[in-house]
């Protein structure tokens, strides 16, 4: 994998495309529901703020030992963007996260994307440990973490439980 920009990957129904500021306007609509921020805080970004954030993310981490890899999720069947996945990679360890817009929730896209991300990072990025932080009341995100092969640990950070997995992960969907 590139040290600056990640490579695309696919799952059964999704194309994970490297983040580009050009996606900001469409992604602002995907991320517009305030319900998406109940567990994480904040609120829906406007397109200009999201474009600025994407520009910073695409530039990469200021820490040369850390990689910021971000993908938008395009549903292959209709071409619409539905969310994103991301990984902060330090050596063989990646901290991952996922968000799927409210209209696309409940269809298995988040689990499919997280499983695909885990497999992609292991196969193409040399990652051997995955970590995610999930709010203890967010059952849907816990299910996504479990689908990606992560298990809850006894560790907590900022009110979220650490989920982790090492060595092998479920095969790409």
VOGU-3710 file (C-alpha; in Angstrom, 3 decimals, decimal comma):
1> xxxxxxxxxx> 0,000/0,000/0,000  1,031/3,555/-0,572  2,303/5,430/2,430  0,250/8,497/1,474  -2,950/7,343/-0,205  -4,617/3,990/0,314  -5,543/1,641/-2,490  -9,166/1,008/-3,396  -10,790/-2,249/-2,353  -14,107/-3,913/-3,038
11> xxxxxxxxxx> -16,582/-6,098/-1,223  -19,586/-7,959/-2,599  -21,683/-4,787/-2,912  -19,337/-1,885/-2,194  -16,420/-0,067/-3,741  -14,170/1,543/-1,121  -12,604/4,503/-2,888  -9,712/6,548/-1,499  -10,966/9,771/0,028  -10,893/12,834/-2,201
21> xxxxxxxxxx> -12,112/16,366/-1,380  -14,341/16,121/-4,466  -16,593/13,764/-2,470  -17,343/16,419/0,175  -20,659/17,668/-1,173  -22,176/14,209/-1,663  -20,776/12,994/1,672  -22,208/16,020/3,491  -25,650/14,772/2,418  -24,763/11,207/3,516
31> xxxxxxxxxx> -23,675/12,515/6,937  -26,525/15,032/7,354  -28,653/13,162/9,914  -27,988/14,408/13,487  -28,754/10,860/14,713  -25,328/9,789/13,389  -23,672/11,858/16,131  -25,548/10,620/19,202  -22,654/8,448/20,382  -19,714/10,377/18,935
41> xxxxxxxxxx> -20,727/13,974/19,538  -20,607/16,820/17,083  -23,071/17,296/14,308  -23,531/17,173/10,561  -20,779/18,972/8,640  -21,526/21,466/5,898  -19,916/20,745/2,507  -17,226/23,449/2,852  -16,133/22,237/6,301  -16,131/18,649/5,082
51> xxxxxxxxxx> -14,041/19,579/2,025  -11,531/21,291/4,315  -11,409/18,212/6,583  -10,935/15,925/3,576  -8,105/18,124/2,277  -6,319/17,797/5,654  -6,922/14,040/5,790  -5,647/13,543/2,236  -2,453/15,428/3,101  -1,723/12,757/5,682
61> xxxxxxxxxx> -0,577/12,670/9,252  2,103/15,116/10,359  3,661/12,148/12,179  5,781/10,225/9,626  5,227/7,010/11,608  1,456/7,252/11,254  -0,673/6,792/8,141  -4,186/8,157/7,682  -6,094/5,980/5,254  -9,686/6,950/4,446
71> xxxxxxxxxx> -12,182/5,576/1,979  -15,709/6,543/0,932  -18,136/3,694/0,338  -19,913/3,607/-3,000  -22,796/1,194/-3,463  -22,041/-0,528/-6,733  -25,716/-1,193/-7,614  -26,750/2,453/-7,787  -23,508/4,451/-7,620  -24,443/6,383/-4,492
81> xxxxxxxxxx> -22,062/7,106/-1,643  -23,301/5,610/1,630  -20,573/6,211/4,215  -16,905/5,753/4,937  -14,280/3,618/6,631  -10,937/4,765/7,938  -7,744/3,422/9,434  -4,981/5,115/11,364  -2,005/2,834/10,840  1,144/2,736/12,969
91> xxxxxxxxxx> 3,363/-0,139/11,938  1,425/-3,401/12,225  -1,449/-1,794/14,211  -4,493/-0,043/12,742  -7,253/1,769/14,569  -10,371/1,549/12,429  -13,744/3,271/12,289  -16,836/3,199/10,095  -19,920/5,313/9,471  -22,862/4,497/7,223
101> xxxxxxxxxx> -25,498/7,141/6,563  -28,897/6,631/8,134  -30,754/5,806/4,878  -28,390/2,873/4,254  -28,319/1,443/7,772  -29,812/-1,945/8,548  -28,686/-3,467/5,235  -25,363/-4,912/6,374  -23,225/-2,316/4,597  -21,266/-1,314/7,707
111> xxxxxxxxxx> -20,422/-4,921/8,589  -19,494/-5,685/4,994  -17,289/-2,597/4,796  -15,574/-3,256/8,148  -14,880/-6,882/7,223  -13,554/-5,783/3,848  -11,394/-3,125/5,483  -9,936/-5,635/7,952  -9,106/-8,091/5,178  -7,666/-5,343/2,988
121> xxxxxxxxxx> -5,413/-3,986/5,730  -4,083/-7,439/6,527  -3,555/-8,456/2,902  -2,253/-5,205/1,448  -1,067/-3,208/4,407  0,728/-5,681/6,626  -1,545/-4,916/9,561  -1,516/-7,562/12,303  -3,627/-5,868/14,976  -6,931/-4,044/14,614
131> xxxxxxxxxx> -8,445/-1,789/17,226  -11,758/0,073/17,345  -13,425/2,104/20,073  -17,176/1,632/20,448  -19,630/3,379/22,765  -21,111/0,727/25,114  -24,683/1,727/24,228  -24,142/1,519/20,474  -25,303/-2,045/19,801  -25,169/-1,657/16,016
141> xxxxxxxxxx> -21,514/-0,610/16,118  -20,717/-3,455/18,487  -22,240/-5,837/15,927  -20,098/-4,301/13,176  -16,944/-4,685/15,286  -17,815/-8,320/15,988  -18,500/-8,966/12,289  -15,026/-7,592/11,497  -13,518/-10,132/13,896  -12,890/-7,777/16,800
151> xxxxxxxxxx> -13,751/-8,669/20,391  -14,394/-6,377/23,369  -11,532/-5,888/25,788  -11,572/-4,617/29,353  -9,934/-1,374/28,244  -11,762/1,946/27,947  -10,897/5,299/26,412  -13,059/8,423/26,566  -16,098/6,376/27,604  -15,725/3,894/24,755
161> xxxxxxxxxx> -14,781/0,238/25,003  -11,722/-0,928/23,121  -12,351/-3,791/20,707  -9,368/-5,642/19,258  -8,239/-8,540/17,097  -4,856/-9,804/16,038  -3,151/-12,027/13,471  -6,058/-13,180/11,272  -9,411/-11,702/10,383  -12,509/-12,883/8,540
171> xxx> -12,065/-13,233/4,773  -13,118/-10,364/2,551  -16,840/-10,579/1,776
//
